[in-house]
């Protein structure tokens, strides 16, 4: 039964890490889009 708990914890750790990575990428992309819009408006 302890293997089941270990697998459960590992699964949630993987999911949380994946979601954090997606959030970080989305934030970076949103900042780049804002930067490009600023460059276009300055021209």
C-alpha positions as CSV (number, residue, x, y, z in Angstrom):
1,X,0.0,0.0,0.0
2,X,2.9,2.4,0.6
3,X,3.8,2.1,-3.1
4,X,0.3,3.4,-3.9
5,X,0.9,6.5,-1.7
6,X,4.3,7.1,-3.3
7,X,2.8,6.9,-6.8
8,X,0.0,9.3,-5.8
9,X,2.5,11.8,-4.4
10,X,4.7,11.4,-7.5
11,X,1.7,12.0,-9.8
12,X,0.6,15.1,-8.0
13,X,4.2,16.4,-8.0
14,X,4.5,15.9,-11.7
15,X,1.1,17.6,-12.4
16,X,1.9,20.6,-10.2
17,X,5.4,21.0,-11.8
18,X,3.8,20.8,-15.2
19,X,1.2,23.5,-14.4
20,X,3.9,25.8,-12.9
21,X,5.9,25.4,-16.1
22,X,2.9,26.3,-18.2
23,X,2.1,29.3,-16.1
24,X,5.7,30.5,-16.3
25,X,5.7,30.1,-20.1
26,X,2.3,31.8,-20.5
27,X,3.5,34.8,-18.4
28,X,6.7,35.1,-20.4
29,X,4.7,35.0,-23.7
30,X,2.2,37.6,-22.5
31,X,5.1,39.9,-21.5
32,X,6.7,39.4,-24.9
33,X,3.4,40.2,-26.7
34,X,3.1,43.4,-24.6
35,X,6.6,44.4,-25.5
36,X,6.0,43.8,-29.2
37,X,2.8,45.8,-29.1
38,X,4.7,48.6,-27.5
39,X,7.4,48.5,-30.2
40,X,4.7,48.6,-32.9
41,X,2.9,51.6,-31.3
42,X,6.1,53.5,-31.0
43,X,6.7,53.4,-34.8
